[in-house]
Amino acid sequence: MALSLFEAAVLSFRQTVGGVAGVLAKGRAHFEAVGINPDEVIETRIIEDMLPFRYQVYAVTNHTVGALEACKGGVFTPGNTLGPDSYAGLEAAIAKANEALAAVTPDEINALEGKDVMFSMAKTQMPFTAEGFLMSFSLPNLHFHATTTYAILRGKGVPLGKRDYMGMPRIKM
């Protein structure tokens, strides 16, 4: 059985973005239960030289919806923003990404196969095909930033487990 680009990329994106939405919701519930303003978390870093929590969540949207837009347009340029500056803004960005991914059609994505996509950042230029970009660049970046989002919240005491990170698997119905 052949796996389409839509199945490999978009359905995987949706599962992970859904997981991040759940992780953020559990984070909010935890912080509210213990009397912490969730906005106090958005600048948290695991270590000083890394980008903050809000960037990790923003990158989840950038390496899913942003990656698909890049494949359509032919160029991916990482944003120079740290993302929304409130916990509610992060939740809204993930909800918007979920909606955008749900609206994408298989034909729309499968038609991108073989299309040129250039990663462009300052003097760095890396040529890809759409499928190479999505599977070897955006998907690993998505998991890196989703995992970091999870890890920061776990470090703040949010009771999360692997099932929270995984989101909803594509089980046989």
C-alpha positions, 0 to 999 in steps of 0.5 A: 500500500502506498502512502500519499503525501497527505496521509504522511504529512497532513494527518501526522501534523493534525495528530501532533497539533491536536496533542499540543492543543490538549497539552496546552489545555491541561497546562491552563487547567493546572496553572489555574488550579494552583493559582498561577497566571498561565501568561507567566509561563510564556517566556520559560526556557529549559536553558538560558540559550534556547528560545522561550515556550511561546516560540516553541508553540509558534514553531508548531504552527510554522512547521505545519500550516506554514510548511504547507503554505511554503510548499504551495508558494515554493519558499519557506522562510522561518518567521522572525517572531517569538509568537503570541505574547499570551497563553490565550494567544498560543491556544488560539494559534494552535486552534487556528492551525487545527482548523487550517489543517482540517480544511486541507484536501488530499488532492491539494496536498498530493498535487504538491509532490515533486514541487520545488521548495527552497528553505531560505534564511539569511545566506542559507539556501536549501533546495527540497522537493515538497515531500522532502521538505515536509518529511525531512525538515518540517516533520522533525522540526514539528516534533522537536518543538512539540516535545519542547512545549511538552517538556517545559510544561512538565517542568512547570509541574503540569501532570502530562504523560505520553498519551497527552503528547501523542494526540489521537492516533489513527486507529482502525475503525 
